[in-house]
Amino acid sequence: MRTDTPRGTLPAREHLLAHTAGRPVLDVVIPVHNEEKDLERCVRRLHDHLVRTFPYGFRITVADNASTDATPQVATWLAHSIPEVEAYRLEEKGRGRALRTVWSHSDAPVLAYMDVDLSTDLNALLPLVAPLISGHSDLAIGSRLARSSRVVRGPKREFISRAYNLILRGSLAARFSDAQCGFKAIRREVAERLLPMVEDTGWFFDTELLVLAERAGLRIHEVPVDWVDDPDSTVHIVSTATEDLKGVWRVGRALAVGALPLDRLARPFGDDPRDRQLSGVPGGLARQLVGFCVVGALSTLLYLLLYSLFRAGAGPQVANAGALLLSAVANTAANRRLTFGIRGRERAVRHQAQGLVVFGIGLALTSGSLAALDAAAGNPSHGTELAVLIAANLAATMLRFLLFRAWVFPDRRDDDVPADGDVPPGAERPASELPYTVRNSR
């Protein structure tokens, strides 16, 4: 996965203007491969619908990816015949590649796509893009699995679709309901940041885009759709499902090791409800306290287990030091990832070194408590030792949280975000640089 996109936060969402000086507000991309029979009917039906119902300027872009039939000629003829239609020709196959290419060079502020078979009822198109035009959401998807959706398809496709989305929820913690419905839209400034991180060029492109957007905290709007399966669909279910599962594994592994710097896609304060902070409380403190308490409780159980195991063959000081060292390493790693949300290997060694310093302070506190107990009681029982150690560990835990938050894992977001003007806007290559472009000259 590519991770070298510009850093910085996304701008605040704004309602788009109805008139944009000749530039369309919406660019609907139709990726096609060997669709010479259905292409003209699809484009004319979509065009008629948009002319009748869509109150903004629009463009329909036919993205032909390596067709071997007459599809390129049909697309070119449509582009010359209908003012709002353009045709792109790509020499390599792949729906994701076609969408990435056209979206990356479109000047429309809202980018959408739909399948050429028009299985999705077009009445859902305006509800799909309205949240993006108004500035409410970052992406929008049609969902065939919403309760109010009406879907006509065979049991085989129904089972595969539901099983696939269940896998996404279980493996990637996805919260959107339908990843593969060919009916989606995205704001252009969001696409400029997300597309460089999306690796897939085929059918998994949609899923990868949505997972990254959701993990980055972007708002995804779902629209229930009416959908009728195309019996003549050329999609190979088994091979597509296999490639999708490979994509799930790849994205899950990248997220697990922190290979994707998704924090740079945050919106300005107040644009997302999750950004709202408690009055008088430092940002993120409440969430960090909960995470730290959970990690701390588990670490305490691990410490007590290790201490009891070591105590069977060593004295209390040695057992305490060994148990505290191992549990401290695990505690630092868990807090780094879960409590303070730091992913990747950057500064990992430094964080563990600082964690060992904090461990030394905790060791001094707990060892001092044991020494004081031994001096006061002479030969205390094992239960008394554990009670004193629990109290000492609670005190050490409070101190550990303060040191972690202020010293080991300080909030560096303000340092990572460049000042206005430091991040160049996404450069747009002229359409003439694409392998093949047809524009209506009228």
N, C-alpha and C positions, 0 to 999 in steps of 0.2 A: 504494500500500500504506500502511496505517495504521501509524505508528511511535510513537504516543503512549501506549503502555501503560505501567503503573507499572514503575519500575526495581527491581532487587533480585534475589537469587538464589532459586531454588526451595527449599522445605524438603526435608530428607532424606526418602527414601522410607521408609514404615513399613508393616508388615503390617496390613491392615485387620481390624477386629473382625468376628466372625461375626454378631453382633447389634448393631444400631445404633439401638435405641429407636424402632422403627417406620419408620425410613428405609431404603429398599432399598440394598443394596450395588451392584447392577447395574441400569442403565437401558438397555434395548435399544431403539433407535429404528428404526422402519421408515418411511423416507420413501416416500410414494406419490403418484402422479398418475394419475387415471383407472384405478384398479385394483379396481373394484367386484366383478369376477368372482373374483379370487384372494385378496382381502384376508382374508375370514373364514377360509378354509382355512389360509392362512399363519399367522394369529395363533393359531388354535386348535392347530395343529401345534407352533408354537414354545412356546406356553404349556404344553402337555402335556409337552414335552421338558424344560423348565425345572423343572416340578413334580417330575418323576421323577428328574432327574439333578443339579440345581444346589443345593448345600447352603447357599446364602445367600439373603437376601431379594432379590427382583428386581421390576422393573417393565417392562412392554412399552408403548412409546409410539408410537402411530400418528401420523406427522407428514404430514398431507395438505397438499400445496402446490398450491393453485389448481385442484383437480379440477373438471371440468364435468359429471361423471356422478354416480352415487349413492354414490361413495366416502365423502363426509363423513357421510352417513346410516348407512352400514355401520360406520364407525369409531365413531360416537356410540353405536350399538346395542351394539357390542362393549364399549365402555367401561362401559356400564350393566350389562352381563351378566357380565363377568369382573372380579373384584376387582383383579387386578394389571394391568389395562389402562387406559391413558389415551389421549385423542385430542386432538390440536392441529390447528387449522385455520389455514392461512396463505393470504392472498389473493394472494400472488405466487409464481410458479413458480420452481423451482430446488432441486435436491437439496442443494447446499451451503448454501443459505439455510435450508432446513428443519433440517438438522443443526446449524447454528450457533445457530438460535433455541432449539431444544429443549435442546441441550447447555448453552447459556449460562444456562438457568434450572432445570436439573435439580439436585436435592440429592443425587443418588447419587454416591459417590466414584469409581465406574468407569462410564464412558460407552461404549456400543458402538452399532454399527448394522449392519444387514444388508439386502440387497435383498429385496423382497417375494416374488420368485419362489422364494426358498430354494434357489437353485442350489448353494449350499455346504452340504455335509453338516453337520448340527447337532452331530454328535459332536465337531467341532472347536471348539465354543463355549467349553467349560470350559478346554481348553488355551490358548485365545486370551486369556481374561481372568485365568487363574491367575497369570501373571507380574506383572500389575498389582495383583492383590489381595495378593500376597505382598510387594510392594514392590521386586521385582527390576527391573522395566522401567517405562518411561514410556508407551510406545505398543505396540500389538500389531497385526499385520496377518496376514490369511490370504494364502498364496501359492499360486497355481496353477502356478508355474514352478519350484518346488522339485523336487529329484530324486525324492522319495518321494510327490509329489502324484499323484493320479489324476484326469485331466481328460478329459471327453468333450465335444468341440465341433468345429465344422467348420473346414476349413483356412483359410478367410477370416478368421475371428475369431482363430485361432491365430497367423496371420501378423501381423495388426494388433497384437495384444497384445505379441508378442515384439518387433516393430519399434518400438513406442512405448516400451517399457522400455529398449530399446537406445538410443533417442534420449535418454532421461533420463540414462542412464549416460554417454553421450558429451558431452552439452551441459551438464548440471547436476551431473555427477560423483555421481549417485545410487548408493547401494550397496544399497538394498533391491531385491528382485527383482520384485515385482509391485505396481504403484501403484494399479491400478484394480479389484482384486478387492473386491466389495461386502461386506466382512467385516472390520471393524476395531474397535479399542477404544482408549481413552485415559483416563488418570487425570484427574480433574476439575481438580486444581490446575494440571496441565500445559495443559489446554484453556483455562483462564482466562487464561493468558499467551499461548498461541499464536493463539487464535481472532481477537483484535483485529488480528493481522498478516496474516491470510489474507483476500485480497480477493475471490477467485472465489466465486460463488454457485451455480455449476452443477456439471458433472461433473469439472472440474479441481480442485475443492475438495480431494479426497483427495490428489492429487499435491502440491499447494502445501503442504498441512499437513505431509506427510511430508518434503518437501525442507527446509522451515524447521526442523522438529524435528531432522533429521539434521545440518544445518549448525549448530544450536545445541548439538550434542553430547549430545542426549538419546538414551536407549537404546530402540531399536525391536526388538521381538521378532517373529520370523516363525514362522508355524505352517503346515506343509504341509497342504493341504486336498484333499478329494475334491470335485469340482465337475462338474456336468452342465449344459450350456448349455440355456437356455430357448428353445425354437424360437419362442415367441410374444412374445419380448422386444420392447418398444416403443422401444428405444434406436436412434437414427439414427446409424449408425456414421460416415458421412462427415462430417456436421455436427459430431458430437462430437469426432472426430479433429481437425478444423480448429480448433475452439475450444481443444482441448488444446494444439495447437502454438502458438497465440497465447499461451496461458498460460505455456508453456515459455519463449518469448521474453521475456515480461514479467518473470517471476521471475528468469531468468538475467541480464537487464539490471539489475534491482534489486540482485542479489547482487554483480554486477561493480562497481557504483559505491558499494557499501557503504551502501545506503539502509535496510538492516534491522539494528537494534542487537541482534543475536542473542546477544551475550555475556551479556546480562542473564539468560539462562535457565540459567546454570550451576548445577549442584548443589553442595552443600557439599563441602568437602575430604574425600576418601576414599570418596565415594559413586560416583564414576566412576573406573575404573582409570587413565584419562588424567590424573587429578588428582594421582596419586602422584608425589612428587618424589624425586630422588636425595638420599641422606643427605649433608648438608653442602654441597649445591650449590643456589644460588638457583633459585627456580622458573622453569622454562622455559629455563634456560641452555643445556642440551644441544640442544634443538630450535632455539633461536635461533642457536647456533654453526653448526649444519649449514646453516640457511638463509642466514646471513650469508656463509659460505664459498662457497656456490653463487653467490650474487649477486656476491660479491667477485671470483670467478674470471671470471664473465661480464663484469663491469665492467673488469677488467684487460685482457681481450681487446679490449673496446671501446676502452679508452684507448690501447692499443698501435696499433690500427688507425687511430684518429684522429690519433695523434701522427705516424705514418708519412705519413699524407695531408697533414697540415699542414706537416710538415718539408720536403716537396718545394718549398714556396713561402715558407717563413719560417724564422727562426732557431730554435735549440733552445728558448730561453726562451719565445718566443711560441707555438711549437707545443705545448710542455708545458702552458702555461697554458690554451690553448684546449681541448686534449684533456682535461685534468683537469677543467675547468669543465663541459663537456658530460657527461662520464662521471659526475661527481659528482652532477649533477642527476638523471640516470637511476638512479644508485646509491641516492640518498635515496628516490626514489619507489618503487623495487623493494623496498628494505628496509622501508619503511613498511608496504607491503601484504603482502609475503610473509614477512618475518622476524619482524616485531613484530605482525602481524595487525591493523593499524589500517585501518579502512575508513571511507569517507565523506570529506567535505570539511572536517570540523571540524579546526581547527588545521593544515590542510595548508600554508597560507602560512607560518605560524610554523615548521613543521617544515623547510620548504625554506630559510627564512632561517637557522635553526640549522645546517642541513646546509651552507650556504655558509660559515658560520664554521668548521665542521670542514674544509671544502674549503680555506679559507685556511691552516689549520694544515698540511694535506697539501701545499699548494702551497709553503709555506715550507720544508717538509722536502725535497721533491723538487727544488725550485729551488736550495736550499742544496747538495744533493748534486751537481747539475750544475755549480754554481759551483766547488765544491771539486775536481771532476774536471777542469774546464777549467784551474784554477790549477795542478793537479798534472801534467797531461799535455799542456797547451798546445793541441793540436789533436786530440782523441780521435776515433776512428772512430765511425761510426754504431752498429756492434754494441756497442762499449764503452758508449756512451751508453745504449743499451737495457738492458744488463746492470745498470748503476748505477741506472737508473730502476726496474727490476723490484725490486731490493733495497730502494730507498727506498719504493716503493709498498707492499711487504709490511709495512714498519714503519708506514707511514701507515695501512694497513688495520687493523692491530691497534689502533692508537690510535683509529681511527674507530669500531670496534666498541664499545670501552669508552665513548667519548663518546656514541654513539647510545644505548646501553643505560642509561647513568646520567643523561644530560642531555636528549637529543632525544626519545627514546621511553621514558621511565621507566614502570614498571608502575604504573598508576593504578587498578587494580581495587579496592583497598581504599578509595580515595577515592570511587569511584562507587557503592559499595554502601551504602545507608542503614542506619542502626542499626535494630535490631528495634523494631517499632512505628511506624517512619516510613512504611512502605508499608502502606496500608490493604488489608485482604483484599478479594478480588474481590467487589464488591457484587452481590447477587442480587435481581433484580426479582421480585416475586411473580408466580406464574403467572397471576393474574387480570389482569395488565397485557397479556398476550398477546392477539392479535386474537380468539382463540377457544380455549377450553379446556373439556374435559369430563373430570371425575374421577368415579370410582365412589364413591358416597356410603356404601357399606357399610363 
